[in-house]
Amino acid sequence: ATGKNAESAIKAAVMTEDNAAIVWLASQLGTPLTISEEDIAKLHHRYTNVYGQ
């Protein structure tokens, strides 16, 4: 993971691990659905402005 500093790199690593676990669990139920570009933008906004605040 990369970031402006150690804290942001750790935050990115934790999010990556969380998302990997979610995708793995979803794949156990079948093929995961694709997330729309609009939803990706909303999730990115949440990550950069809300998550871990």
Stockholm file with secondary structure:
# STOCKHOLM 1.0

chainA/1-53         ATGKNAESAIKAAVMTEDNAAIVWLASQLGTPLTISEEDIAKLHHRYTNVYGQ
#=GR chainA/1-53 SS CCCSSHHHHHHHHHHHHHHHHHHHHHHHHSSCCCCCHHHHHHHHHHHHHTTTC
#=GC SS_cons        CCCSSHHHHHHHHHHHHHHHHHHHHHHHHSSCCCCCHHHHHHHHHHHHHTTTC
//
